[in-house]
Amino acid sequence: MLIPSFPHYPLPLRLLGKRRFFSLRRLLGAVLLTISAVLLPHSAVAQQVLPSQREILDQLLKVNAYFMKSVPDPGLPTFGGGKERTSNLWTRAVYYEGLMALQGIYPDERFFDYTMAWGNAHQWRPRGSDTTHNADNQCCFQTYLDMYELTQDPRMLTHVKLTLDACVNDPQVHDWWWIDAIQMAMPAYAKMGRITGDAKYWDKMMAYYRYTRDVHDGTGMFNAKDGLWWRDHDFDAPYTEPNGEDCYWSRGNGWVLAALVRVMDELPEKHPYYKECLRDFRAMCRALKAAQREDGFWNVSLHDPTHFGGKETTGTSLFVYGMAWGIRKGYLKEKDYLPVVVRAWNAMVAEAVHPNGFLGYVQGTGKDPSAGQPVTYDKVPDFEDYGTGCFLLAGTELYRLRADVVPADQVSRRIR
């Protein structure tokens, strides 16, 4: 249980001294909920308490420290799945998305140096050639561009520009035929457009995105009726899960939700592309809220809990990341979505995070609910890095949200 620690001066004065402060109703509600958290049995409130920023950060640092210790040289090849691969592949790139997010709330020279070592080892190049159209190979660009903004080192921009320009100059728009690709590549185009001021990158990313959403395989991969995405053409209608429902893979939908967040973070809020992404984001959040398990996690198959059902950390992390961002930005109602986010985060911390920082219930690589099974607390997936990255994205966004929802960090708040 979170026990509130009060400052030496009165709580109302502490709150009213801030620019952001509770209304009287919210203040009284926070105090009453704090008292309830102290008096009620632990089991009644454990899944409903919004952790403090310190508690969130402690979990992030523990999970990240486990990964950095297990991979002391980030430039060496990875042997995930028993095959040697260069470590600028997409699984590692997703980890660095999370690490850069952690660096944003907790600047640490070790994180910066670890990222520099990784980028330098690969000469800030994509996996494959400088003309690769494979979105997986372009995932590393998101971190390269983040590092460019920190250092202004042109080496970090050179190969990103060569590759993205080759794609922009190719009139075809069918490269992103699987929905994971939206997260792997779309934010890189968004970042590049903002950094260079050249709208051609934004135009190309939306052409790709719209093709995947609306056109691919005749109907597109987004089912607007359900607010969710089929992973690729192997799973759209008439394919169904054993219970007769459509197959909506958790992590695949998580990739799309995360991509929309990361793209909107790069676009002006009044831009038409922003509004288009926001529309899809809200539709997804409504559908995902309805699909959450009672324990806080999401199943790997969002509409068929009997098909390889059970806890899964990567999809859950990505949904927390997206929804926490939406609450913080004011696009999702706090009263409707904050309990969803808090329940999910607390479930992962209680049931997936090992004492040493290892993450359990991470589904291995694949494309559907059957991949990487069984998904358990102790099983090591074929790649650990992207699971860590997803968890870091979730926690850093919840950390930012926490400051907005509860300005006085000492007050525990039980979410109804």
N, C-alpha and C positions, 0 to 999 in steps of 0.2 A: 504494500500500500504506500502511496505517496503521502508523506506527512508534511503539511505546510510549515514553513519556517517564516515567521513574520519579522519585519524590520523593527528597529528600535523606536521608530516614530509611527504614528497612526497610519493604518493602511489607506483610508480615504485620502489623506493628505498626499501620500506617496503616489496614488493613482492620479489625483487631480493635478499633480505637478507635471504630468507628462502631456505631450501634445495630443496623443491619442488617449482617451480615457473612456471608461465604461459610462453608460447611462446609469441612472439610479437603479433601474430594473436589472441591468446586467451585473452591476456591482453586488446588489443584494443576492441575486441568483448565484453568483460565484461564491459568496460567503456561505450561503446555505448548502450549496453542493459540496463545499470543502468540509463542512461539519458532517454532512452525510457520509463522505468518504472516510472520515475518521471513525464514525460510530457504527456504520454498517459492516457486516462480515466481509472479509476480503473477497470471497467468491462472488458476492453480489455486485462488486464495483470494479474488479480487476480489469475487465475488458472494456470499461467505459471511462477510464481516467486518461486524460490528455497528459502525456509526460512533459516534464520540464525540458527546456533546451539542453541543459546539462545531461540529462538522462538520454535524450536522443543522440547527442554528440558522443557520449560514451559508447553507445552501441555502434555508431558509425566508425569510430576510431578502432574499436576492438575488431570488427569485421575487416576493416582495411588493413590493420596491422597483420592479421593472419595471412592475408593474401600477399602482402609485400614480403613477409618473412618466407613464404613458400616459393616466391619467385624473386630471388635476390638480384638476378641479372635480367632485367626486362627485355634486353635485346636478343637474348638467346632464342632459338626456335622452340616452339611448343610441340608437345607430343600428344595432344588431346586426341582421343580416339585411336591411339596406337600408331598414328602417322605423324611424321615430322612436317611442321608447317612454320613459315615465318611468323613472327609474333606481331606483325602489323595486320593480321587477319581480323575479321569483324568481331570475334569473341573478345579479343584483347582490347580492341578499339572501344567497345561498349564499356569495359572496365574503366578506361581512361575518361570517358564521358562522366562517369560517376566520380572519379578522382578529381577532375576539374571542378565539379560541382562542390565537392567537399572542400577543395582549396578556396572556393568562393566564400564559404562561411567560416573556415578555420585555416587561414594561410599558414603554410608550413613549408620551410625550405626543403624538407625531405620529399614532399610530394612534387614540388617543382623539379627537383633534381632527378627524381625517378621518371618523370615524364620527359625531361630533356634526354635522359639516357636512352629511353625507348625511341624517341624521334630521331636522335642522332644515329642510332644503330641502323635505322632504315633510311637514312639520308632524307627524311621527310618525304618519302616517295610512297605511292600506293602499292599494295600488293598486286603483282602483275606489272603491266606496262603503263606508261603515261597516257595511253589512249584507252585504257580499260573502261568498258561500259558497265561492268559488273558492280552493282550497288554495294555488295559485300566488300569489295576491294576499296571502295571510296569511303567506308565508314570512318577510317582513321583521319579523314580530312577534318572532321569536326574538332578534334583535339589539336591538330596542326594549326587550324585557324585560331583557336583559342590561345595557343602559345604564341602565334604571330602577334596577336593583339597585346600580349604581355611584353614581348621582347622587341617587336618591329624588325625581327630578323628575316630578311627576304627569302632565305633558304626555305622557310616554312610555308611560303606562299607559292613558290615557283612551280612545283609539280602539281599542286592543287589546281592552279590556273590552267596548266597544260591539259590536264585531264578533263576538267569541267568544260573548258572551251571546246575540246574535241566533241563532247557530247552536245553542247549547245549548237554547234555548227552542223550536227547531223540532224536532218529533219524528222527522222523517225522518233516515236514517243512510246515505244512498247518495251523499253528496257526493264521496267519494274513490274514484271508479270507475277510476282509473289509479294504479299503485303509486307513481309519483313523488310523488303527493299525500301519502303517508304521511310522507315526510321534510319536505315543504314546510310541513305544518301540525301534525302530531302533537306534535312537541316544544314548540310554542308552548302547546298545551293543558296539557302536563305542567308547563311552567314556571309558567303562570298558576295552576294548582292549588296548586303549592307556595308561590308568593308570597302568594296570597290565603288559603290554608288552606281553600278551598272545593272539596270533592271532586267537585262537579258537572262540572268541567272534565275531570277524569280519567275520570269515567264516560262522558262524551260521546266523548272520544277513543277509548276502548276500544270503544264501540258502533260508531263509524266503522270502526275497524281490523278488528274481527271481521267486519263486513259485507264489507269488501274481501277479507279473507282467506278467509272461509268460505262466503259467500252469493252474491256478485256473479256474474251470468251462470250461476247455477245451481250451480256447484261452488266458487266462490271463486277467487281469483287465486293462491293458494299451493298448490303441488303437494307435499304432505307426503312423498310417496314419493321425490321427487328432492331435497327440501329447498330448492327454488327457486321463484321467482315468475314467472308470466306477466305481461307488462307491462300488458295490459288485455284486454278480451273479444275483441279482434281476433286474439289470439295463443294463447288457451288451446286445449286439444284440441277438435277434431281437427287444428288447424293444426300443421304441422311445418316444420322447416328442410329445405333440399335433401338433407341426408343422412338424413332421416327422423326426426331427434330433435326434441324439443320446443324451442321458441324461448324461450330465457331470455336476455334482454338484460342485458349486463353492468352498465351504469350504473343501470338500473332496479332491479336487485337490490342495487346499491351504495346507492341511496337508502334502501331498506328497512333494510339493515344499519345504516347511519348513524343512521337515525331511532330504531331500537331502542336503540342506545347512548345517544343524547341523551335519550330518554325515561327510561331506567333511571337516568341521572344525576340525575334530578329526583324519582324515587320512593323511598320507604323500601324497603330491601332485603327486608324481610319482607312487603311488601304483595303480595297475590295478583296484581295486575297486573304487578308486577316479575317474579314467577316465570313468568308467562305469556309475557312478552316475552323472558325469558332462555331459555326452552325453544325458542322460534322462532329466537333468535339462534344458539344452539348448533347447531341443525339446519342453518341456513344456512352456518355456518362449516365444518362437515364437508363439505358439498357444494362449497363454494367452494375449499377446500383441494385437493380432487380435480381441480378444473377449471383450476388454475394452469398456465400455459405453462412450458416448461423455462427460458425466458429470464427468468422472474420476473413478466412482465406477465400480464394476462388478455385473451382475445379479446373482441370486442364481442358475439359469440354464444357463450355459455358452453359449449354442447354441440355446436357445429358450427364447428370451426376453419377449415373451407373456405369458409364463407359470410362474405365480407368479413373474413377472418382477418387478424390482425396486432396489433401493439402498440396499447394504448389506455390513456391515462393517467387518465381520470376514474374509471372503474370500479376500476382498480387502486388508485388513491388511497383510495377509499372502503372497499375491502376491507382495506387496510393500517390505516386508521383503526379499523375495527371489531375486527379481530383483535388489534391492539396493545392496545386497550382490554381485550379479553377476557383476554389474557395477564396484563396488569397487575392486573386484578381477581381473577385466580385461577380464572377460569371456563374457560379453555383451557389445556391442558398446554403448558408452555414448550417441552419437547423436541419436540413435534409441530408447533407453530405458529410458534415463533420463527424457524426457518429460512425459512418461507414469507414472513413479514413482512420479514425482512432482505433476502432475495433480491429481493422486489418493490421495496422502497425503493431499493436499490442500482441496480436496473435503471432505475428512473425517473431517478435522479440522473445516471447514466452516459449514458442514451440519449434522455431527453426534455427535460431542463433545458438550455437554451442558455446560453452564457457570459454573456449579458446578462440572463438571468432569464426569457426567453420560454419557455413550455411547449409542447413538441411532442407529437404523437400525442394531441391532444384532439379527441374526436369532437364535432361540432357538435350543436346541438339537434335533437331528433327523438324517436323512440319505438322504433326497431328497429335491427338491425345495418346496414341500408342507409343510414341517415341520415348526412349530413355526409361521405360518402365522396368521395374517398379520405382516409383519416386518415394523415397523414405527419408527419415530423419538422419540416418547414418550413411546412406549411399553417396559415394563420390561420383558426380556426373562426369561425362567425358571431358567437359571443359568447366572449370570453376569460375573463370574470370568474368563472364558476362553476368552470371548470377550476382556476383559481388557488385558489379557496376549498377545493375538494376536496383539493388538494395540501397546503395549510396545515393542514387537519384531520389529514391523515395524519402529517405531520411533527411536529406538536405532540404528538400522542399517542405517537409513537415516542420523542420527546424525554423524555416522562414515563416511559415504559417503560424507557428506557435506564438511568435512575437506579436502578430496581428490579433489573434484570438484572445490571448491572455497577456496584456501588456506587462502586468506585474508577475515576473517569472517565479516568484516565491509561492504564488497561489495555485494549488492544485485545483483542477476543475473537472467535475464529473459530468460527462455528456449524457443528457437524457436520451 
